[in-house]
Amino acid sequence: MNSQITFHTLEEAAWILGVSRPAVSRAIRTGELRPTRCRSGLRVSSPELARWLGPSKQDGGAACTPTTSG
């Protein structure tokens, strides 16, 4: 198991999350996503990306959620 933490630029985080760079900046501003300040700017850790995605989003989110009919 690889326990090494990877830090991503905001552009990389946006690509990984499947959102725009402004969306990542907005998530940081609102406190939804916690960045790490590095010498060259803000970075987002891989565990933080996983936390933000959450289990339901990592598994495909609502597209995989079973529905019941009444």
Distance bins in CASP14 RR format, pairs under 12 A and 6 or more apart:
PFRMAT RR
TARGET T0000
AUTHOR 0000-0000-0000
RMODE 2
METHOD distances of the structure
MODEL  1
2 46 0 0 0 0 0 1 0 0 0 0 0
3 46 0 0 0 0 0 1 0 0 0 0 0
3 47 0 0 0 0 0 1 0 0 0 0 0
4 45 0 0 0 0 0 1 0 0 0 0 0
4 46 0 0 0 0 1 0 0 0 0 0 0
4 47 0 0 0 0 0 1 0 0 0 0 0
5 36 0 0 0 0 1 0 0 0 0 0 0
5 43 0 0 0 0 0 1 0 0 0 0 0
5 44 0 0 0 0 0 1 0 0 0 0 0
5 45 1 0 1 0 0 0 0 0 0 0 0
5 46 1 0 0 1 0 0 0 0 0 0 0
5 47 1 0 0 1 0 0 0 0 0 0 0
5 48 0 0 0 0 1 0 0 0 0 0 0
5 49 0 0 0 0 0 1 0 0 0 0 0
5 50 0 0 0 0 0 1 0 0 0 0 0
6 12 0 0 0 0 1 0 0 0 0 0 0
6 13 0 0 0 0 0 1 0 0 0 0 0
6 16 0 0 0 0 0 1 0 0 0 0 0
6 36 0 0 0 0 0 1 0 0 0 0 0
6 43 0 0 0 0 1 0 0 0 0 0 0
6 44 0 0 0 0 1 0 0 0 0 0 0
6 45 1 0 0 1 0 0 0 0 0 0 0
6 46 1 0 1 0 0 0 0 0 0 0 0
6 47 0 0 0 0 1 0 0 0 0 0 0
6 48 0 0 0 0 0 1 0 0 0 0 0
6 49 0 0 0 0 1 0 0 0 0 0 0
6 50 0 0 0 0 0 1 0 0 0 0 0
7 13 0 0 0 0 1 0 0 0 0 0 0
7 16 0 0 0 0 0 1 0 0 0 0 0
7 35 0 0 0 0 1 0 0 0 0 0 0
7 36 1 0 0 1 0 0 0 0 0 0 0
7 37 0 0 0 0 0 1 0 0 0 0 0
7 38 1 0 0 1 0 0 0 0 0 0 0
7 39 0 0 0 0 0 1 0 0 0 0 0
7 40 0 0 0 0 0 1 0 0 0 0 0
7 41 0 0 0 0 0 1 0 0 0 0 0
7 42 0 0 0 0 1 0 0 0 0 0 0
7 43 1 1 0 0 0 0 0 0 0 0 0
7 44 1 0 0 1 0 0 0 0 0 0 0
7 45 1 0 1 0 0 0 0 0 0 0 0
7 46 1 0 0 1 0 0 0 0 0 0 0
7 47 0 0 0 0 0 1 0 0 0 0 0
7 48 0 0 0 0 1 0 0 0 0 0 0
7 49 0 0 0 0 0 1 0 0 0 0 0
8 14 0 0 0 0 1 0 0 0 0 0 0
8 15 0 0 0 0 1 0 0 0 0 0 0
8 16 1 0 0 1 0 0 0 0 0 0 0
8 17 0 0 0 0 1 0 0 0 0 0 0
8 21 0 0 0 0 0 1 0 0 0 0 0
8 24 0 0 0 0 1 0 0 0 0 0 0
8 33 0 0 0 0 0 1 0 0 0 0 0
8 35 0 0 0 0 1 0 0 0 0 0 0
8 36 0 0 0 0 1 0 0 0 0 0 0
8 38 0 0 0 0 0 1 0 0 0 0 0
8 41 0 0 0 0 0 1 0 0 0 0 0
8 42 0 0 0 0 0 1 0 0 0 0 0
8 43 1 0 0 1 0 0 0 0 0 0 0
8 44 1 0 1 0 0 0 0 0 0 0 0
8 45 1 0 0 1 0 0 0 0 0 0 0
8 46 1 0 0 1 0 0 0 0 0 0 0
8 47 0 0 0 0 0 1 0 0 0 0 0
8 48 0 0 0 0 1 0 0 0 0 0 0
8 49 1 0 0 1 0 0 0 0 0 0 0
8 50 0 0 0 0 0 1 0 0 0 0 0
8 52 0 0 0 0 0 1 0 0 0 0 0
9 15 0 0 0 0 1 0 0 0 0 0 0
9 16 0 0 0 0 0 1 0 0 0 0 0
9 21 0 0 0 0 1 0 0 0 0 0 0
9 24 0 0 0 0 1 0 0 0 0 0 0
9 25 0 0 0 0 0 1 0 0 0 0 0
9 35 0 0 0 0 0 1 0 0 0 0 0
9 36 0 0 0 0 0 1 0 0 0 0 0
9 38 0 0 0 0 1 0 0 0 0 0 0
9 40 0 0 0 0 1 0 0 0 0 0 0
9 41 0 0 0 0 1 0 0 0 0 0 0
9 42 0 0 0 0 1 0 0 0 0 0 0
9 43 1 0 0 1 0 0 0 0 0 0 0
9 44 0 0 0 0 1 0 0 0 0 0 0
9 45 0 0 0 0 0 1 0 0 0 0 0
9 49 0 0 0 0 0 1 0 0 0 0 0
10 16 0 0 0 0 0 1 0 0 0 0 0
10 17 0 0 0 0 0 1 0 0 0 0 0
10 19 0 0 0 0 0 1 0 0 0 0 0
10 20 0 0 0 0 0 1 0 0 0 0 0
10 21 1 0 1 0 0 0 0 0 0 0 0
10 22 0 0 0 0 1 0 0 0 0 0 0
10 23 0 0 0 0 1 0 0 0 0 0 0
10 24 1 0 1 0 0 0 0 0 0 0 0
10 25 1 0 0 1 0 0 0 0 0 0 0
10 26 0 0 0 0 0 1 0 0 0 0 0
10 27 0 0 0 0 1 0 0 0 0 0 0
10 28 1 0 0 1 0 0 0 0 0 0 0
10 29 0 0 0 0 0 1 0 0 0 0 0
10 33 0 0 0 0 1 0 0 0 0 0 0
10 35 1 0 0 1 0 0 0 0 0 0 0
10 36 0 0 0 0 0 1 0 0 0 0 0
10 38 0 0 0 0 0 1 0 0 0 0 0
10 40 0 0 0 0 0 1 0 0 0 0 0
10 41 0 0 0 0 1 0 0 0 0 0 0
10 42 1 0 0 1 0 0 0 0 0 0 0
10 43 1 0 0 1 0 0 0 0 0 0 0
10 44 1 0 0 1 0 0 0 0 0 0 0
10 49 0 0 0 0 0 1 0 0 0 0 0
11 17 0 0 0 0 0 1 0 0 0 0 0
11 18 0 0 0 0 0 1 0 0 0 0 0
11 19 0 0 0 0 0 1 0 0 0 0 0
11 20 0 0 0 0 1 0 0 0 0 0 0
11 21 1 0 1 0 0 0 0 0 0 0 0
11 22 0 0 0 0 0 1 0 0 0 0 0
11 23 0 0 0 0 0 1 0 0 0 0 0
11 24 0 0 0 0 1 0 0 0 0 0 0
11 25 0 0 0 0 0 1 0 0 0 0 0
11 41 0 0 0 0 0 1 0 0 0 0 0
11 42 0 0 0 0 0 1 0 0 0 0 0
11 43 0 0 0 0 0 1 0 0 0 0 0
11 44 0 0 0 0 0 1 0 0 0 0 0
12 18 0 0 0 0 0 1 0 0 0 0 0
12 19 0 0 0 0 0 1 0 0 0 0 0
12 21 0 0 0 0 1 0 0 0 0 0 0
12 24 0 0 0 0 1 0 0 0 0 0 0
12 42 0 0 0 0 0 1 0 0 0 0 0
12 43 0 0 0 0 1 0 0 0 0 0 0
12 44 0 0 0 0 1 0 0 0 0 0 0
12 45 0 0 0 0 0 1 0 0 0 0 0
12 46 0 0 0 0 0 1 0 0 0 0 0
12 49 0 0 0 0 1 0 0 0 0 0 0
13 19 0 0 0 0 1 0 0 0 0 0 0
13 20 0 0 0 0 0 1 0 0 0 0 0
13 21 0 0 0 0 1 0 0 0 0 0 0
13 23 0 0 0 0 1 0 0 0 0 0 0
13 24 1 0 1 0 0 0 0 0 0 0 0
13 25 0 0 0 0 1 0 0 0 0 0 0
13 27 0 0 0 0 1 0 0 0 0 0 0
13 28 0 0 0 0 1 0 0 0 0 0 0
13 33 1 0 0 1 0 0 0 0 0 0 0
13 34 0 0 0 0 0 1 0 0 0 0 0
13 35 0 0 0 0 1 0 0 0 0 0 0
13 36 0 0 0 0 0 1 0 0 0 0 0
13 42 0 0 0 0 1 0 0 0 0 0 0
13 43 0 0 0 0 1 0 0 0 0 0 0
13 44 1 0 1 0 0 0 0 0 0 0 0
13 45 0 0 0 0 1 0 0 0 0 0 0
13 46 0 0 0 0 1 0 0 0 0 0 0
13 48 0 0 0 0 1 0 0 0 0 0 0
13 49 1 0 0 1 0 0 0 0 0 0 0
13 50 0 0 0 0 0 1 0 0 0 0 0
13 52 0 0 0 0 1 0 0 0 0 0 0
13 53 0 0 0 0 0 1 0 0 0 0 0
14 20 1 0 1 0 0 0 0 0 0 0 0
14 21 1 0 1 0 0 0 0 0 0 0 0
14 22 0 0 0 0 1 0 0 0 0 0 0
14 23 1 0 0 1 0 0 0 0 0 0 0
14 24 1 0 1 0 0 0 0 0 0 0 0
14 25 0 0 0 0 1 0 0 0 0 0 0
14 26 0 0 0 0 0 1 0 0 0 0 0
14 27 0 0 0 0 1 0 0 0 0 0 0
14 28 0 0 0 0 0 1 0 0 0 0 0
14 33 0 0 0 0 0 1 0 0 0 0 0
14 44 0 0 0 0 1 0 0 0 0 0 0
14 49 0 0 0 0 0 1 0 0 0 0 0
14 52 0 0 0 0 0 1 0 0 0 0 0
15 21 0 0 0 0 1 0 0 0 0 0 0
15 23 0 0 0 0 0 1 0 0 0 0 0
15 24 0 0 0 0 1 0 0 0 0 0 0
15 44 0 0 0 0 0 1 0 0 0 0 0
15 49 0 0 0 0 0 1 0 0 0 0 0
16 24 0 0 0 0 1 0 0 0 0 0 0
16 33 0 0 0 0 0 1 0 0 0 0 0
16 44 0 0 0 0 1 0 0 0 0 0 0
16 45 0 0 0 0 0 1 0 0 0 0 0
16 46 0 0 0 0 1 0 0 0 0 0 0
16 48 0 0 0 0 0 1 0 0 0 0 0
16 49 1 0 1 0 0 0 0 0 0 0 0
16 50 0 0 0 0 1 0 0 0 0 0 0
16 52 0 0 0 0 0 1 0 0 0 0 0
16 53 0 0 0 0 1 0 0 0 0 0 0
16 57 0 0 0 0 0 1 0 0 0 0 0
16 58 0 0 0 0 0 1 0 0 0 0 0
17 23 1 0 0 1 0 0 0 0 0 0 0
17 24 1 0 0 1 0 0 0 0 0 0 0
17 26 0 0 0 0 0 1 0 0 0 0 0
17 27 0 0 0 0 1 0 0 0 0 0 0
17 28 0 0 0 0 0 1 0 0 0 0 0
17 32 0 0 0 0 0 1 0 0 0 0 0
17 33 0 0 0 0 1 0 0 0 0 0 0
17 44 0 0 0 0 1 0 0 0 0 0 0
17 46 0 0 0 0 0 1 0 0 0 0 0
17 48 0 0 0 0 0 1 0 0 0 0 0
17 49 1 0 0 1 0 0 0 0 0 0 0
17 50 0 0 0 0 0 1 0 0 0 0 0
17 51 0 0 0 0 0 1 0 0 0 0 0
17 52 1 0 0 1 0 0 0 0 0 0 0
17 53 1 0 0 1 0 0 0 0 0 0 0
17 54 0 0 0 0 0 1 0 0 0 0 0
17 57 0 0 0 0 1 0 0 0 0 0 0
17 58 0 0 0 0 0 1 0 0 0 0 0
18 24 0 0 0 0 1 0 0 0 0 0 0
18 27 0 0 0 0 0 1 0 0 0 0 0
18 49 0 0 0 0 0 1 0 0 0 0 0
18 52 0 0 0 0 0 1 0 0 0 0 0
18 53 0 0 0 0 1 0 0 0 0 0 0
18 57 0 0 0 0 0 1 0 0 0 0 0
19 25 0 0 0 0 0 1 0 0 0 0 0
19 26 0 0 0 0 1 0 0 0 0 0 0
19 27 0 0 0 0 1 0 0 0 0 0 0
19 28 0 0 0 0 0 1 0 0 0 0 0
19 32 0 0 0 0 0 1 0 0 0 0 0
19 33 0 0 0 0 0 1 0 0 0 0 0
19 44 0 0 0 0 0 1 0 0 0 0 0
19 49 0 0 0 0 0 1 0 0 0 0 0
19 52 0 0 0 0 0 1 0 0 0 0 0
19 53 0 0 0 0 0 1 0 0 0 0 0
19 57 0 0 0 0 0 1 0 0 0 0 0
20 26 0 0 0 0 1 0 0 0 0 0 0
20 27 0 0 0 0 0 1 0 0 0 0 0
21 27 0 0 0 0 0 1 0 0 0 0 0
21 28 0 0 0 0 0 1 0 0 0 0 0
21 42 0 0 0 0 0 1 0 0 0 0 0
21 44 0 0 0 0 0 1 0 0 0 0 0
22 28 0 0 0 0 0 1 0 0 0 0 0
22 29 0 0 0 0 0 1 0 0 0 0 0
23 29 0 0 0 0 0 1 0 0 0 0 0
23 30 0 0 0 0 0 1 0 0 0 0 0
23 32 0 0 0 0 0 1 0 0 0 0 0
23 33 0 0 0 0 1 0 0 0 0 0 0
23 52 0 0 0 0 0 1 0 0 0 0 0
24 30 0 0 0 0 0 1 0 0 0 0 0
24 31 0 0 0 0 0 1 0 0 0 0 0
24 32 0 0 0 0 1 0 0 0 0 0 0
24 33 1 0 0 1 0 0 0 0 0 0 0
24 34 0 0 0 0 0 1 0 0 0 0 0
24 35 0 0 0 0 1 0 0 0 0 0 0
24 42 0 0 0 0 1 0 0 0 0 0 0
24 43 0 0 0 0 0 1 0 0 0 0 0
24 44 1 0 0 1 0 0 0 0 0 0 0
24 48 0 0 0 0 0 1 0 0 0 0 0
24 49 0 0 0 0 1 0 0 0 0 0 0
24 52 0 0 0 0 1 0 0 0 0 0 0
25 31 0 0 0 0 0 1 0 0 0 0 0
25 32 0 0 0 0 0 1 0 0 0 0 0
25 33 0 0 0 0 1 0 0 0 0 0 0
25 35 0 0 0 0 1 0 0 0 0 0 0
25 42 0 0 0 0 1 0 0 0 0 0 0
25 44 0 0 0 0 0 1 0 0 0 0 0
26 32 0 0 0 0 1 0 0 0 0 0 0
26 33 0 0 0 0 1 0 0 0 0 0 0
27 33 1 1 0 0 0 0 0 0 0 0 0
27 34 0 0 0 0 1 0 0 0 0 0 0
27 35 0 0 0 0 1 0 0 0 0 0 0
27 42 0 0 0 0 0 1 0 0 0 0 0
27 44 0 0 0 0 1 0 0 0 0 0 0
27 48 0 0 0 0 0 1 0 0 0 0 0
27 49 0 0 0 0 0 1 0 0 0 0 0
27 51 0 0 0 0 0 1 0 0 0 0 0
27 52 1 0 0 1 0 0 0 0 0 0 0
27 53 0 0 0 0 0 1 0 0 0 0 0
28 34 1 0 0 1 0 0 0 0 0 0 0
28 35 1 0 1 0 0 0 0 0 0 0 0
28 36 0 0 0 0 0 1 0 0 0 0 0
28 37 0 0 0 0 0 1 0 0 0 0 0
28 41 0 0 0 0 0 1 0 0 0 0 0
28 42 1 0 0 1 0 0 0 0 0 0 0
28 43 0 0 0 0 0 1 0 0 0 0 0
28 44 0 0 0 0 1 0 0 0 0 0 0
28 48 0 0 0 0 0 1 0 0 0 0 0
28 52 0 0 0 0 0 1 0 0 0 0 0
29 35 0 0 0 0 0 1 0 0 0 0 0
29 42 0 0 0 0 0 1 0 0 0 0 0
30 52 0 0 0 0 0 1 0 0 0 0 0
31 48 0 0 0 0 0 1 0 0 0 0 0
31 52 0 0 0 0 0 1 0 0 0 0 0
32 44 0 0 0 0 0 1 0 0 0 0 0
32 48 0 0 0 0 0 1 0 0 0 0 0
32 49 0 0 0 0 0 1 0 0 0 0 0
32 51 0 0 0 0 0 1 0 0 0 0 0
32 52 1 0 0 1 0 0 0 0 0 0 0
32 53 0 0 0 0 0 1 0 0 0 0 0
32 54 0 0 0 0 0 1 0 0 0 0 0
33 42 0 0 0 0 1 0 0 0 0 0 0
33 43 0 0 0 0 0 1 0 0 0 0 0
33 44 1 0 0 1 0 0 0 0 0 0 0
33 45 0 0 0 0 0 1 0 0 0 0 0
33 47 0 0 0 0 0 1 0 0 0 0 0
33 48 1 0 0 1 0 0 0 0 0 0 0
33 49 0 0 0 0 1 0 0 0 0 0 0
33 50 0 0 0 0 0 1 0 0 0 0 0
33 51 0 0 0 0 1 0 0 0 0 0 0
33 52 1 0 1 0 0 0 0 0 0 0 0
33 53 0 0 0 0 0 1 0 0 0 0 0
33 54 0 0 0 0 0 1 0 0 0 0 0
34 42 0 0 0 0 0 1 0 0 0 0 0
34 43 0 0 0 0 0 1 0 0 0 0 0
34 44 1 0 0 1 0 0 0 0 0 0 0
34 45 0 0 0 0 1 0 0 0 0 0 0
34 47 0 0 0 0 0 1 0 0 0 0 0
34 48 1 0 1 0 0 0 0 0 0 0 0
34 49 0 0 0 0 0 1 0 0 0 0 0
34 51 0 0 0 0 1 0 0 0 0 0 0
34 52 0 0 0 0 1 0 0 0 0 0 0
35 41 0 0 0 0 1 0 0 0 0 0 0
35 42 1 0 1 0 0 0 0 0 0 0 0
35 43 1 0 0 1 0 0 0 0 0 0 0
35 44 1 0 1 0 0 0 0 0 0 0 0
35 45 0 0 0 0 1 0 0 0 0 0 0
35 48 1 0 0 1 0 0 0 0 0 0 0
35 49 0 0 0 0 0 1 0 0 0 0 0
35 52 0 0 0 0 0 1 0 0 0 0 0
36 42 1 0 0 1 0 0 0 0 0 0 0
36 43 1 0 1 0 0 0 0 0 0 0 0
36 44 1 0 0 1 0 0 0 0 0 0 0
36 45 1 0 1 0 0 0 0 0 0 0 0
36 46 0 0 0 0 0 1 0 0 0 0 0
36 47 0 0 0 0 0 1 0 0 0 0 0
36 48 1 0 0 1 0 0 0 0 0 0 0
36 49 0 0 0 0 0 1 0 0 0 0 0
37 43 1 0 0 1 0 0 0 0 0 0 0
37 44 0 0 0 0 0 1 0 0 0 0 0
37 45 0 0 0 0 0 1 0 0 0 0 0
38 44 0 0 0 0 0 1 0 0 0 0 0
38 45 0 0 0 0 0 1 0 0 0 0 0
42 48 0 0 0 0 0 1 0 0 0 0 0
43 49 0 0 0 0 0 1 0 0 0 0 0
44 50 0 0 0 0 0 1 0 0 0 0 0
44 51 0 0 0 0 0 1 0 0 0 0 0
44 52 0 0 0 0 1 0 0 0 0 0 0
44 53 0 0 0 0 0 1 0 0 0 0 0
45 51 0 0 0 0 1 0 0 0 0 0 0
45 52 0 0 0 0 0 1 0 0 0 0 0
46 52 0 0 0 0 0 1 0 0 0 0 0
46 53 0 0 0 0 0 1 0 0 0 0 0
47 53 0 0 0 0 0 1 0 0 0 0 0
47 54 0 0 0 0 0 1 0 0 0 0 0
48 54 0 0 0 0 0 1 0 0 0 0 0
49 57 0 0 0 0 0 1 0 0 0 0 0
49 58 0 0 0 0 1 0 0 0 0 0 0
50 57 0 0 0 0 1 0 0 0 0 0 0
50 58 1 0 0 1 0 0 0 0 0 0 0
51 57 0 0 0 0 0 1 0 0 0 0 0
51 58 0 0 0 0 0 1 0 0 0 0 0
52 58 0 0 0 0 0 1 0 0 0 0 0
53 59 0 0 0 0 1 0 0 0 0 0 0
53 60 0 0 0 0 1 0 0 0 0 0 0
53 61 0 0 0 0 1 0 0 0 0 0 0
54 60 0 0 0 0 0 1 0 0 0 0 0
54 61 0 0 0 0 1 0 0 0 0 0 0
55 61 0 0 0 0 1 0 0 0 0 0 0
55 64 0 0 0 0 0 1 0 0 0 0 0
55 65 0 0 0 0 0 1 0 0 0 0 0
56 62 1 0 0 1 0 0 0 0 0 0 0
56 63 0 0 0 0 0 1 0 0 0 0 0
56 64 0 0 0 0 1 0 0 0 0 0 0
56 65 1 0 0 1 0 0 0 0 0 0 0
57 63 0 0 0 0 0 1 0 0 0 0 0
57 64 0 0 0 0 0 1 0 0 0 0 0
57 65 0 0 0 0 0 1 0 0 0 0 0
58 64 0 0 0 0 0 1 0 0 0 0 0
59 65 0 0 0 0 1 0 0 0 0 0 0
59 66 0 0 0 0 0 1 0 0 0 0 0
END
